[in-house]
């Protein structure tokens, strides 16, 4: 029997969990899913799991060598700032095949009122004069950019209660885990009299309901653009990941 290959799957997304589930019954490969550990109770993931950071590029390269990893798939969030670049550098250093699973971004359609923002700081500057009640859906770690907007009220949706007070003068927290249906999102926006949304263009179906709801209600969406990604082979679907793996396991 051929050697069982070892795959490090950089996770934290629904796509990563779905890919781990697809690989769970394949005897040709052992997948190890790595999570950053920011969520205390992540959704169940099939197969072997590790939690915590690596300590930068050097730490990741050392882990790859110690665990005798053969392949790496980076399925981190499209807005992950550091890990994709660390993975690219570590794999280049090790001469290891690497693939990025990067969800296709949402496309603007008729009825959408999107306002492009280069980053979170730019998004924050657009809100005064645009809206006083905002559904801010960029994630808990990105709220500091909006801390100076003391005349703006924010609705914040989180998976878990925050460990410390949020850096916002006026806000309400709603705890929920997706996927979110458009009907419920419309009701949420109406209930809180939301006048605008701030969102990352994460892609996928789980959180697209808020974009559809904003369209239905004619609300503007400040859409934060994706950060620059490292060069390298990239696919947009789990099926394409499986095809990439097949060429290396046959």
Order of alpha helices (4+ residues) and beta strands (2+ residues): beta-alpha-beta-beta-alpha-beta-alpha-beta-beta-alpha-beta-beta-beta-alpha-beta-alpha-beta-beta-alpha
